[in-house]
């Protein structure tokens, strides 16, 4: 895990041409890094988990710094940069394939971690409530909808 972390961090120090040439490699390292992170979060000791989270926070900070630097250099807002980086026309077919593959694997890994931790899929949403009686099943309870104003009863 440390090797991938070091290579990812090193990527930020490369020149633009070398970054472009090594884009696929950094995505592969990122996927491998987060696969190992997922394994530690699911199976590691509390100390291993703490160290893994600290490294992810370092990586997050570095990505935020790089995003800010790119925005300043290009004059784009973070939203414009996100839109630019989401457009396949701005990448070669190889680069876009690497981006999409890494994105899919990372999303699956995040889903696995959330599922094992009991975190609901929607951020900020409370966990589903358990049914009060045993014969209601395992699903979350449904909320009653309020009748809208100006509702015409049938």
Secondary structure, 3 states (H helix, E strand, C coil): CHHHHHHHHHHCCCCHHHHHHCHHHHHHHHHHHHHHHHHHHHHCCHHHHHHHHHHHHHHHHHHHHHHHHHHHHHCCCHHHHHHHHCCHHHCCHHHHHHHHHHHHHHHHHHHHHHHHHCCCCCCCCCCCCCCCCHHHCCCCCCCCCCCCCCCCCC
